[in-house]
Structure formats: structure tokens, C-alpha cells
Amino acid sequence: MTELRPRVLCVDDEPAVVEGLERVLLDEFDVRGETTPEVALGLLSKEGPFDVVVSDMRMPQMNGAAFLAAAAVQVPDTIRILLTGQADVDSAIAAVNDGRVFRFLRKPCKRSELVGVLHAAVRQRELVLSERKLLEDTLHGAVRALMDVLELVAPQVFARSAGLTHAAKHVIARRKLEPQWAFEIAAMLCDVGFVTMPELAMAPNLPRGSTARAKVLGEVAEAGHKILAHIPRLERVAEMIRHQADGVLQRSDLAEDVAMGAALLRIVRRVEEGCHEGLGLAEARALARGSAHGVETWLLDALSDYSPPGFGSEPRRIMLDELQIGMVIEEDVFTTTGAVLVGKGTDVTMVLRERLFRFSDGLGVRQPFTIRCAS
């Protein structure tokens, strides 16, 4: 199998220079040349990913610093190098500050020097991507662990959170909210504050609009913020959760993504709670619309074609040994002593299935119980 060569995009308004770069680099790199910066920006998006982009500084339509600055916004993972005959300090400062270049090389540049810098750039990109993957895997592992704790401490709250997360992911996809991972994690962990106060797990069942209910949800939101605020990369997620409580209007002092995340959580919570109370989806959306305002209405409209997992499938009673991954729990599942093991609306995962089997060998599980097959 042929090993893929690193991809390099060379940009210079002089065709002869581009052809020369292609010729000297072709043995070790997959090289693409372009003489127009605007076209090159399109190539970075449409034909990427490129490992490295090399640009001249002095170009008539857009200079190298401006081009690399635009590239940094458009494809931040592509490493940027400036190759130029200009030696003035202002050009170098603009390239470093605006284009965030990896290296600044002077023309004429020896092939060996250019090739060495390109290989260093490729290694830098690989390092950045691998560290990001490690961080994301670690982050998602931590989130999963918190969700497992919530499921153990307050299974009914966990079930509501699972339903809320499904609805939130639908809105996030429809409205193309970015960064997607932050909004999704905010939805997954919006009720994690219950871990510190499991005695309040039934609070969402208090009368809608009551002072007691608003007070408890506000306390849970603050507790969730405290749990997450010191976890690297979850600071903004913690703020979204902190400002999700009913009655908190959009504030001008909140960052745009935090305000959007808080509004998202409020809207999907209201819809999910309506469904939990036995309302149909259309009724739950109409009820949520009555208290929606501003961006909340825009987010709510994205739920017009939403269906929760299992929607439309017929519920059926099963014994534990018939339980399959991917099913949806249709009613609370209890131990034989009456403790809630799994809340209504929970997706059946491998971990959940194994947990139920372990309980059946100990305290016992009330059977049969009702499920739906996921749609």
C-alpha cells in the first residue's frame, strides 16, 4: 500500500514561482499550486485538508499576511508558512500576529531548508491533532463517568436528562450550533447538580411555575456549575448550565454561546417536561412556546419535526432476559424492594443492561416491565 504524502498548498502570484515550488517539492509532498489567494482559500475548504499552506507575502489582490489570517480562521488545523523576499519588520509582525505563521522564510530559500521546515510543520500538525484527540477522549470519558454517577444516584433524573439530550441534539443539528460538542455536553450534564443533592431528585415533579420548583432547579444549576467550572475546557459549559434555570432571561453580560446554551437547555427542558407529564409533542411544544422569547422561539421552531426515541413504536411488556441494547425503557424499573433502578425514557446501553442483570442476582428486579423499540 502506497504511503500517503503530506499535502502542501503553495500560493504565489507568480506562476513561475509556483511551478518551481511544485517541482522541488514533488518528490516528498503532494503539492498543489495556486496563483490567486481568493481561489486558494476555496481550495483549502473544498479540497482539504491540507497539512501545510505556504504563501508569498507580496501579492496584488491580498498580501500573504491577510491570506494566512483568513486561512487561520477557515482551516485552523492547517499549518501556515510565509515565504517572501520582503525583509521589513512590519511584514513579519503582521504575518506572525494576524496569520499566526509557523515559520517566516526569506527568499531565496534552499530546498533543504524549505523541505526541513515543511516536515517540521507536518509533525506540528500531527502533534496538535493527536493532543486534541487525547483531550477529547479524556473529556468525553469524564462526561460519561459523571453520567454514570448521575444514573446511580438519581435514575429518574438521569432518564429525564437522556430525553432532554435527545431533543437538544436535534436542535443543535438543525440550527448548526457551534461548538457542537459544548452544547451537547451541556445538555448531557444539565442535571449533574443532583449528584450533590439526591434528596431533591423528585423536584422536577413539583408544580410547573411554583416557587419551590424554581428554587430547587436554581440550586441544582448552581451545584452543576460548581462541579464543572474547574474542569479544563468545560468552563463555558458550566456557565450554560448555571444560567439554565427557569425565569432567567437573556442577559447582555453573557457571552453569546453561553446565552445560546442556556436558552437551549430551557427550551428542551420545557418540552421534555411536558412530554413527561403525558402531553403529546405538539401540546408540549405549544406549552413551551407560551413562555418562550427571543432566541428561545427560534430554537423551539427546530423541534417541529422532532420525535423522541421509540416514538411511534408499540410498547410491550418483557422479562429482563429479553432486554436488548437500543430499547427505550417505557416505565420506571424497580427493585423488588421498591427502589427505582431505571427511570422512564432511558436508553438501554450495555452498561445499563449489565447493571440490571447484577441487581436481578441480588436485590431482584420487578418483572415484567414495559419498553419500546427505538425508532
C-alpha positions in Angstrom: 0.0 0.0 0.0 1.4 3.4 -1.0 2.0 5.7 1.9 0.1 9.0 1.6 2.4 12.0 1.3 1.7 15.2 3.3 -0.4 17.7 1.4 1.0 21.2 0.8 -0.7 24.1 -0.9 1.7 26.8 -2.4 0.3 30.2 -3.1 2.2 32.9 -5.1 1.0 35.3 -7.7 3.9 34.5 -10.0 3.2 31.2 -11.9 6.9 30.5 -12.4 7.5 30.5 -8.6 4.5 28.2 -8.1 5.8 25.8 -10.8 9.3 25.9 -9.2 7.9 25.0 -5.7 5.9 22.2 -7.2 9.0 20.8 -9.0 11.3 20.9 -6.0 8.8 19.5 -3.5 7.0 16.9 -5.6 9.3 14.0 -4.5 8.3 14.2 -0.9 5.0 16.0 -0.8 1.6 16.0 -2.5 1.8 19.6 -3.8 -1.0 21.9 -5.2 -0.1 25.3 -6.5 -2.3 28.4 -6.9 -1.7 32.0 -8.0 -4.8 33.7 -6.6 -5.3 33.9 -2.8 -9.1 34.0 -3.1 -9.1 30.8 -5.1 -6.6 29.3 -2.7 -9.0 29.9 0.2 -11.7 28.0 -1.6 -9.3 25.1 -2.2 -8.4 24.9 1.5 -12.1 24.3 2.2 -13.2 22.2 -0.8 -10.2 20.1 -1.4 -8.7 19.9 2.1 -7.5 19.0 4.5 -4.0 20.3 3.6 -1.2 19.7 6.1 0.6 22.9 5.3 0.0 26.1 3.3 3.0 28.1 2.0 2.3 31.7 0.9 4.2 34.6 -0.6 3.9 37.9 1.1 3.6 40.4 -1.8 0.6 39.6 -3.8 -1.6 42.2 -5.5 -5.1 41.1 -4.5 -4.4 40.1 -1.0 -1.0 40.0 0.7 0.4 36.9 2.4 -0.4 38.1 6.0 -4.0 38.8 5.1 -4.3 35.5 3.2 -2.8 33.4 6.1 -5.0 35.2 8.6 -8.1 34.2 6.6 -6.7 30.7 6.3 -6.2 30.5 10.1 -9.9 31.2 10.6 -11.1 28.9 7.9 -8.8 25.9 8.4 -7.1 26.4 11.8 -5.5 23.0 11.7 -3.5 23.7 8.6 0.0 24.9 9.5 0.9 28.2 7.8 4.4 29.3 6.4 5.3 32.6 4.9 8.0 32.5 2.1 8.9 36.0 0.9 11.5 38.3 -0.4 10.4 41.1 1.8 12.6 41.8 4.8 10.7 44.6 6.6 9.8 44.2 10.2 6.2 45.3 9.7 5.5 42.4 7.3 7.0 39.9 9.7 4.9 41.2 12.6 1.7 41.2 10.6 2.4 37.6 9.4 3.1 36.3 12.9 0.3 38.2 14.7 -2.5 38.0 12.1 -1.7 34.9 10.2 -0.2 33.0 13.2 2.5 31.6 11.0 4.6 28.6 12.0 7.7 29.8 10.1 8.8 33.0 8.3 11.3 32.2 5.5 13.3 34.5 3.3 13.6 34.2 -0.5 15.7 32.7 -2.0 15.3 29.6 0.2 17.4 26.5 -0.2 15.4 23.3 -1.0 16.9 21.5 2.0 15.8 24.3 4.4 12.3 24.5 2.9 11.8 20.7 3.0 13.1 20.6 6.6 10.6 23.3 7.6 7.7 21.6 5.8 8.4 18.3 7.6 8.6 20.1 10.9 5.2 21.7 10.1 3.7 18.3 9.3 4.9 17.0 12.7 3.5 20.0 14.4 0.1 19.4 12.9 0.2 15.7 13.8 1.1 16.7 17.4 -1.8 19.2 17.7 -4.3 16.7 16.3 -3.1 13.9 18.5 -3.2 16.0 21.6 -6.7 17.2 20.7 -7.9 13.7 20.2 -6.4 12.7 23.6 -8.1 15.7 25.3 -11.5 15.0 23.6 -11.3 11.3 24.5 -10.4 12.2 28.1 -13.2 14.8 28.2 -15.9 12.5 26.9 -14.7 9.8 29.3 -15.1 12.2 32.2 -18.6 13.2 31.0 -19.5 9.5 30.7 -18.3 8.9 34.2 -20.4 11.8 35.5 -23.4 10.5 33.7 -22.9 7.0 35.2 -22.8 8.6 38.7 -26.0 10.5 38.0 -27.7 7.3 36.8 -26.7 5.6 40.0 -27.7 8.4 42.4 -30.9 9.6 40.7 -32.1 7.2 37.9 -35.3 9.2 37.3 -33.3 12.4 36.9 -30.9 10.6 34.5 -33.9 9.4 32.4 -35.2 12.9 32.1 -31.6 14.1 31.2 -31.4 11.4 28.5 -34.7 12.6 26.9 -33.6 16.2 27.1 -30.3 15.4 25.5 -32.0 13.7 22.5 -34.1 16.8 21.9 -31.1 19.1 22.4 -29.0 17.2 19.8 -31.9 17.6 17.3 -31.9 21.4 17.8 -28.1 21.6 17.7 -28.1 19.8 14.3 -31.0 21.8 12.9 -29.6 25.2 14.0 -25.9 24.2 13.3 -24.9 25.5 16.8 -21.1 25.7 17.3 -19.1 24.4 19.0 -21.4 21.4 18.8 -19.6 19.4 21.4 -20.1 22.1 24.1 -23.9 22.4 23.6 -24.3 18.6 23.6 -22.3 18.2 26.8 -24.3 21.0 28.4 -27.4 19.1 27.6 -26.0 15.8 28.9 -24.8 17.3 32.2 -27.5 19.9 32.8 -28.8 17.9 35.8 -25.5 16.8 37.2 -26.0 19.1 40.2 -28.5 16.5 41.5 -25.4 14.3 42.4 -24.8 16.7 45.4 -28.4 16.7 46.5 -30.1 13.4 45.5 -32.8 14.0 48.1 -34.2 16.6 45.6 -34.4 14.2 42.7 -38.2 14.5 42.6 -38.2 18.3 42.5 -38.9 18.5 38.7 -42.3 16.9 39.5 -43.3 19.9 41.6 -46.0 22.1 40.1 -44.8 24.0 37.0 -44.2 27.6 37.7 -44.1 27.1 41.5 -41.6 29.0 43.6 -40.4 25.7 45.2 -39.7 24.1 41.8 -37.8 27.2 40.5 -35.8 27.4 43.8 -34.7 23.7 43.6 -33.8 23.9 39.9 -31.8 27.1 40.5 -29.9 25.3 43.3 -29.2 22.3 41.0 -28.0 24.6 38.3 -25.5 26.3 40.7 -24.4 23.0 42.0 -23.8 21.7 38.5 -21.8 24.9 37.7 -19.5 24.3 40.8 -18.9 20.7 39.7 -17.9 21.6 36.2 -16.3 25.0 36.4 -12.8 23.8 37.2 -12.7 21.1 34.6 -10.5 22.3 31.7 -12.5 23.1 28.6 -15.8 22.9 30.4 -15.8 26.4 31.8 -18.3 27.7 29.2 -20.4 24.5 29.5 -20.6 25.2 33.3 -21.8 28.7 32.6 -24.5 27.4 30.2 -25.8 25.1 33.0 -25.6 27.9 35.6 -27.9 30.1 33.7 -30.5 27.5 32.5 -32.9 27.9 35.4 -36.5 29.0 34.6 -37.1 32.7 34.8 -33.5 33.6 33.9 -33.9 36.0 30.9 -31.2 36.5 28.3 -28.6 39.0 29.7 -26.4 41.3 27.8 -23.4 40.4 30.0 -23.4 36.8 29.0 -21.2 35.5 26.2 -23.2 34.7 23.1 -22.5 30.9 23.2 -23.3 30.8 26.9 -26.6 32.7 26.4 -27.5 30.4 23.5 -26.7 27.3 25.5 -28.8 28.4 28.5 -31.7 29.2 26.2 -31.3 25.8 24.5 -31.5 24.0 27.9 -34.6 26.0 29.0 -36.5 25.2 25.8 -35.8 21.5 25.6 -36.4 21.1 29.3 -39.9 22.6 29.0 -40.7 20.4 26.0 -39.4 17.3 27.7 -41.2 18.0 31.0 -44.5 18.4 29.0 -44.0 15.0 27.4 -43.1 13.5 30.8 -46.4 14.8 32.2 -48.2 13.0 29.4 -48.7 15.7 26.8 -48.2 14.9 23.2 -45.3 16.5 21.4 -47.4 19.2 19.7 -49.0 20.1 23.0 -45.6 20.2 24.8 -44.2 22.5 22.1 -47.2 24.8 22.3 -46.9 24.9 26.1 -43.2 25.8 25.8 -43.9 28.4 23.2 -46.2 30.3 25.6 -43.1 31.2 27.8 -40.5 31.4 25.0 -39.0 34.7 24.0 -36.3 35.9 21.5 -33.8 33.2 20.6 -35.8 30.6 22.5 -38.6 30.8 19.9 -36.0 30.3 17.1 -34.6 27.2 18.9 -38.1 25.9 19.6 -39.0 26.0 15.9 -36.3 23.5 15.3 -38.2 20.9 17.2 -41.2 21.0 14.8 -40.1 17.7 13.2 -38.6 16.1 16.4 -39.6 12.6 17.6 -38.1 11.1 20.7 -36.5 7.6 20.7 -39.2 4.9 20.5 -41.8 7.4 19.3 -44.4 5.6 17.1 -43.4 2.1 18.2 -45.8 0.0 20.3 -44.9 -0.5 24.0 -44.6 -4.1 25.1 -44.0 -6.0 28.3 -40.9 -8.0 28.6 -38.8 -10.0 31.0 -35.3 -8.9 31.9 -33.7 -11.7 29.8 -35.4 -10.2 26.7 -33.9 -6.7 27.2 -31.8 -5.6 24.3 -29.4 -2.7 23.8 -31.1 0.1 21.9 -34.5 -0.4 23.5 -36.1 2.5 25.5 -37.5 2.0 29.0 -41.2 3.0 28.9 -41.8 2.9 32.6 -39.7 3.1 35.8 -38.0 -0.1 36.6 -37.9 -1.0 40.3 -36.1 -3.4 42.6 -38.3 -5.9 44.4 -38.0 -3.7 47.5 -39.5 -0.7 45.6 -36.4 1.4 44.8 -36.2 3.0 41.4 -33.4 1.4 39.3 -34.1 3.0 35.9 -36.3 5.9 35.0 -38.8 6.1 32.2 -37.3 7.2 28.9 -33.8 5.8 29.5 -32.0 4.3 26.5 -30.8 0.8 27.1 -27.0 0.6 26.9 -24.6 -2.2 27.5 -23.7 -0.8 30.9 -27.4 -0.4 31.9 -28.3 -3.9 30.8 -25.4 -5.4 32.8 -26.4 -3.3 35.8 -29.9 -4.6 35.7 -28.7 -8.2 35.5 -26.4 -7.7 38.5 -29.4 -6.3 40.5 -31.5 -9.2 39.5 -29.0 -11.6 41.1 -29.0 -9.5 44.3 -32.0 -7.4 45.3 -34.0 -8.6 42.4 -35.8 -6.7 39.6 -39.6 -6.4 39.3 -40.7 -8.1 36.1 -42.1 -7.8 33.6 -41.7 -4.1 32.7 -42.5 -2.0 29.6 -40.2 -1.0 26.8 -40.4 0.5 23.3 -38.1 -0.4 20.5 -36.0 2.6 19.4 -37.2 4.2 16.1 
